[in-house]
Amino acid sequence: LAGESLAMAVSSALCIFSLLALVQAQSESQQPKIQLRLAGDKHKHYEGRLEVSYNNEWGTICDDDFSIEAAHVACRELGFLGAVAWSPSAKFGQGEGRIWLDNVHCTGREKSLAECPSNGFGVSDCRHSEDVGVICNQKQRVEEIRIRPISSHLKRIPVTEGYVEIKERGKWRQICDEEWTPLNNRVVCGMYGFPGDKNYNNKKKNYWGFSVNCTGNEAHLSSCRLGKPLEPKRNSTCGRGLPVVVSCVPGRAFAPSSSTGFRKAYRPEQPLVRLRGGSNIGEGRVEVLKNGVWGTVCDDNWNLRAATVVCRELGFGSAKEALTGAKLGQGMGPVHMNEVECSGFEKSLTDCYFNNDALGCSHEEDAAVRCNIPAMGFQKRIRLSGGRNPYEGRVEVLTEKNGSLVWGTVCSENWGIVEAMVVCRQLGLGFASHAFQETWYWAGDASADNVVMSGVRCSGTEMSLPQCLHHGKHISCPKGGGRFAAGVSCSDTAPDLVLNAQLVEQTTYLEDRPMYALQCALEENCLSSTAKKNDHSSYRRLLRFSSQIHNVGQSDFRPKLGYHAWTWHECHRHYHSIEVFTHYDLLSLNGTKVAEGHKASFCLEDTQCDEGIQKRYVCANFGEQGITVGCWDTYRHDIDCQWIDITNIKPGDYIFQVVINPYYDVAESDYTNNVMKCKCRYDGYRIWMYHCHTGELQKKKLY
């Protein structure tokens, strides 16, 4: 009897378990099918307004009763490990259409937001001002994604063509091309730093168990929607398909050449968009060209879609970040674009909708981007050795010798800050702060003492040192390597000096000044060679103007030399911290110098600063010299040497040019804005200065 009772109890339990399993299966089959996405005014791919697609219609979710547990469920459903935070009150902008979900209650253990209790789909008393947003954990459930080259020779050049593979639970799996679209190719190529893609076909097996569906605007493949699980068939999970293969098209700067594997650095055609102030390739403040004048973009509504348009336009991949609040430095001049709205597929940022009216926008709101760039492998062929930290040391390069790869040094002859900039860029260490021609204090690898590269001359645009001009197989370095090898120190930030062109145009005038009042200026070589020391009765005609030099970079501009090396000038009774700080030149229309002057840096100080910034540098009482970030140094038109001596110049049309930091004594993040040019007309009595603008510095000036 006892045995029969036990059997009946077990049978009843099995029936109950079966019934529960059936109910659960029916419940799961009856759950509504939804899709989630992150949208709105987001700056990173793992954050945004939470939107849900129900019955093929996208809508939003109300923030009433929303919780971090619900955010965890949503982020996991989107492919992330979980949530970091959630945001109420439409922080990422107000959505459109239906508000599908309201009063969502999740425990955090649900697999889908559809499993969480709510008022039901479409039942809500909310407005879009209550749209909820989430910030997900950057890490995704997929461990890693790669493009595996199809043939071995492709490993020499960036990862441009190959199988798309996903690492899941320690194993690499290919993706089936069922439901794979060109938009998916666009996302994959973009995340690897390539602006475009082309068709490719291939056959293989061993697949990942899901299809993938991208809109084309995702920053990462893991942000795309996962499709239905694929039905197993024999040894494959891709019954009617083939493995996904992408073939990416690199931007011009990264395109391989047949002879060397990579193209030499090139001078691009005049672009409409450029990046400035970034410490690495593919990042910077966004500037656009309008009516011949460069200006910035206001960060109102600035998001990943607009940033991606910029990145692809410049030959990079999709955007990693859309930066706001002048994170990469403040620009100067006009703000050309405001409230930019892009679909993500425009060829240029200038094709996007934007508001011409930038009233209310200041340079504190300048937009910037960080783009995905191809993995070129440049960092593996150069290193800094012997330094006190990873940001400094003797430069050592990997080169081929007698059929094997060996490390060696770079000859320091003519080694300067421009070459050091290229080294720091190649290493991904930002800007160069100093270039060294002696490195005896850095004990590098003794086996790498031999010089393997000499005659290095860079323009400053190169991505790696071998792209600079240099001697070929015949090395020429009289001093040799060892203690005289080239060295650098790098920094994440750098100053950036820009001259106020408008002030120059507004303050220009002529003065006839007697020689007896110019004796100090004569001693400091501020007059033309025709001026005589003992000629006190004659006059010199001086083209006077004011200059206002702004530091718009991310670190202070400081003299290269310390106190001990400053030069005392008795006549004006002041110290020169930089022997030549600016060049003032009057050029003929064909670029020939007809008159020149120079301005020694007898006083670098903060004349004025933007609101909220304290002055740090003052020349009085042998004080510290420099220009703080956000401040400017003004040289008034009525001080000595703030002129060009045009006494012997004939009437005519000329070009007036000012170059700041002409010998690159101090490192800057951008040298192209160190030159200012104006058109100039002189009739023998009066002078007109017009069309003053900050322009591109000719590359030959770098040598």
Secondary structure by P-SEA (a helix, b strand, c coil): caaaaaaaaaaaaaaaaaaaaaaaaaaaaacccbbbbbbccccccccccbbbbcccccbbbbcccccaaaaaaaaaaaccccccccccccccccccccccccccccccccccccccccccccccccccccbbbbbccccccccbbbbbbcccccccccccccccccccccbbbbbbcccccaaaaaaaaaaaccccbbbbbbcccccccbbbbbccccccccccccccbbbbcccccccccccbbbbbbbccccccccccccccccccccccccccccccccccbbbbbcccccbbbbcccccaaaaaaaaaaaccccccccccccccccccccccccccccccccccccccccccccccccccbbbbbbbbbcccccccccccccccccccccbbbbbbcccbbbbbbbbcccccaaaaaaaaaaacccccccccccccccccccccccccccccccccccccccccccccccccccccccccccccccccbbbbbbcaaaaaaaccccccccccccaaaaaacccccccccccccbbbbbbcbbbbbbccccbbbbbccccccccccccccccccccccbbbbbbccccccccccccccccccccccccccccccccccccccccccccccccccccccccccccccccbbbbbbbbcccccccccccccccbbbbbbbbcccbbbbcccccccccccccc
